[in-house]
Amino acid sequence: MTDYLILHKIDPIFFLPQSDPDGQHMVVQNEYDRIAIVTADSLDEVFEKTNHIYEDWTKNDGVSMIVKGARSTSVGDLVLNMDTLDLVICAPIGWKPAVWVG
């Protein structure tokens, strides 16, 4: 099991930002809020645990909220693997690598 930090775009626009020559999507840290820490086995499980599928996701097992209440994780939101520090952005299908800029 791995801990993941969930970061939601402050003003969600539900699209992916520009990527650098290495294919990493460039994101600006102050455009995101820290929302929760989720313990999961995979990014797919993180996505499931941070969406209102069967009930309010903030009450799911393995979720430790940083803020009170939150929308579901959507395209353009970030997940940081707290062990490896790998940063990914939620894409229309799956996850894409991301990198902090600015």
C-alpha positions as a Markdown table, in Angstrom:
| # | Residue | x | y | z |
|---|---|---|---|---|
| 1 | Met | 0.0 | 0.0 | 0.0 |
| 2 | Thr | 1.2 | 3.5 | -0.9 |
| 3 | Asp | 0.2 | 6.9 | 0.4 |
| 4 | Tyr | -0.8 | 9.4 | -2.3 |
| 5 | Leu | -1.4 | 13.2 | -1.8 |
| 6 | Ile | -4.5 | 14.4 | -3.7 |
| 7 | Leu | -4.3 | 17.9 | -5.1 |
| 8 | His | -7.3 | 19.5 | -6.8 |
| 9 | Lys | -7.2 | 22.4 | -9.2 |
| 10 | Ile | -8.5 | 25.5 | -7.5 |
| 11 | Asp | -10.3 | 26.7 | -10.6 |
| 12 | Pro | -11.0 | 23.4 | -12.4 |
| 13 | Ile | -11.0 | 23.7 | -16.1 |
| 14 | Phe | -11.0 | 19.9 | -16.8 |
| 15 | Phe | -8.3 | 19.8 | -19.5 |
| 16 | Leu | -4.6 | 18.9 | -19.5 |
| 17 | Pro | -2.0 | 21.7 | -19.4 |
| 18 | Gln | 0.8 | 21.9 | -22.0 |
| 19 | Ser | 3.4 | 19.2 | -21.8 |
| 20 | Asp | 7.2 | 19.7 | -22.0 |
| 21 | Pro | 9.4 | 18.0 | -24.6 |
| 22 | Asp | 9.6 | 14.9 | -22.4 |
| 23 | Gly | 5.8 | 14.5 | -22.4 |
| 24 | Gln | 5.4 | 15.7 | -18.8 |
| 25 | His | 2.4 | 18.1 | -18.2 |
| 26 | Met | 3.6 | 21.3 | -16.7 |
| 27 | Val | 1.7 | 22.4 | -13.6 |
| 28 | Val | 1.9 | 25.4 | -11.3 |
| 29 | Gln | 1.9 | 24.4 | -7.6 |
| 30 | Asn | -0.1 | 27.5 | -6.3 |
| 31 | Glu | -3.0 | 26.5 | -8.7 |
| 32 | Tyr | -3.7 | 23.4 | -6.6 |
| 33 | Asp | -5.1 | 22.7 | -3.1 |
| 34 | Arg | -4.0 | 19.8 | -1.0 |
| 35 | Ile | -7.2 | 17.8 | -0.4 |
| 36 | Ala | -6.5 | 14.4 | 1.1 |
| 37 | Ile | -4.0 | 11.6 | 1.6 |
| 38 | Val | -5.2 | 8.3 | 0.2 |
| 39 | Thr | -3.7 | 4.9 | 0.9 |
| 40 | Ala | -4.1 | 2.6 | -2.1 |
| 41 | Asp | -2.4 | -0.1 | -4.1 |
| 42 | Ser | -2.7 | 1.7 | -7.5 |
| 43 | Leu | -3.6 | 4.9 | -9.2 |
| 44 | Asp | -6.8 | 3.2 | -10.4 |
| 45 | Glu | -7.7 | 2.6 | -6.8 |
| 46 | Val | -6.9 | 6.2 | -5.9 |
| 47 | Phe | -9.3 | 7.4 | -8.6 |
| 48 | Glu | -12.0 | 5.1 | -7.3 |
| 49 | Lys | -11.5 | 6.1 | -3.7 |
| 50 | Thr | -11.7 | 9.9 | -4.6 |
| 51 | Asn | -14.9 | 9.8 | -6.6 |
| 52 | His | -18.5 | 9.8 | -5.5 |
| 53 | Ile | -19.3 | 6.4 | -6.9 |
| 54 | Tyr | -21.4 | 4.7 | -4.1 |
| 55 | Glu | -21.3 | 7.4 | -1.5 |
| 56 | Asp | -19.4 | 10.5 | -0.4 |
| 57 | Trp | -15.8 | 9.7 | -1.2 |
| 58 | Thr | -14.4 | 11.6 | 1.7 |
| 59 | Lys | -15.7 | 8.8 | 4.0 |
| 60 | Asn | -14.0 | 5.9 | 2.1 |
| 61 | Asp | -11.6 | 3.6 | 3.8 |
| 62 | Gly | -8.0 | 4.7 | 3.4 |
| 63 | Val | -8.9 | 8.4 | 2.9 |
| 64 | Ser | -7.6 | 11.0 | 5.4 |
| 65 | Met | -9.0 | 14.4 | 4.5 |
| 66 | Ile | -6.9 | 17.5 | 4.8 |
| 67 | Val | -9.8 | 19.8 | 4.1 |
| 68 | Lys | -13.5 | 19.4 | 4.9 |
| 69 | Gly | -15.5 | 18.2 | 2.0 |
| 70 | Ala | -14.3 | 18.0 | -1.6 |
| 71 | Arg | -15.5 | 17.3 | -5.1 |
| 72 | Ser | -14.5 | 14.2 | -7.0 |
| 73 | Thr | -11.1 | 13.9 | -8.6 |
| 74 | Ser | -11.4 | 14.9 | -12.2 |
| 75 | Val | -9.3 | 15.7 | -15.4 |
| 76 | Gly | -6.6 | 18.2 | -14.5 |
| 77 | Asp | -6.2 | 17.2 | -10.8 |
| 78 | Leu | -3.0 | 15.8 | -9.4 |
| 79 | Val | -1.8 | 12.8 | -7.4 |
| 80 | Leu | 1.6 | 12.7 | -5.8 |
| 81 | Asn | 3.1 | 9.3 | -4.8 |
| 82 | Met | 4.5 | 10.1 | -1.3 |
| 83 | Asp | 7.1 | 7.3 | -1.5 |
| 84 | Thr | 8.6 | 8.0 | -4.9 |
| 85 | Leu | 7.5 | 11.7 | -5.3 |
| 86 | Asp | 6.2 | 10.8 | -8.8 |
| 87 | Leu | 3.6 | 13.4 | -9.8 |
| 88 | Val | 0.7 | 12.5 | -12.2 |
| 89 | Ile | -2.2 | 14.4 | -13.6 |
| 90 | Cys | -5.6 | 12.9 | -14.2 |
| 91 | Ala | -6.3 | 12.6 | -18.0 |
| 92 | Pro | -9.5 | 11.8 | -19.9 |
| 93 | Ile | -8.2 | 8.2 | -19.9 |
| 94 | Gly | -5.8 | 7.2 | -17.2 |
| 95 | Trp | -2.9 | 9.2 | -15.7 |
| 96 | Lys | -0.1 | 11.2 | -17.4 |
| 97 | Pro | 3.2 | 12.3 | -15.9 |
| 98 | Ala | 3.4 | 15.9 | -14.6 |
| 99 | Val | 6.1 | 18.2 | -13.4 |
| 100 | Trp | 6.0 | 21.4 | -11.3 |
| 101 | Val | 6.9 | 24.7 | -13.0 |
| 102 | Gly | 7.0 | 28.3 | -11.8 |
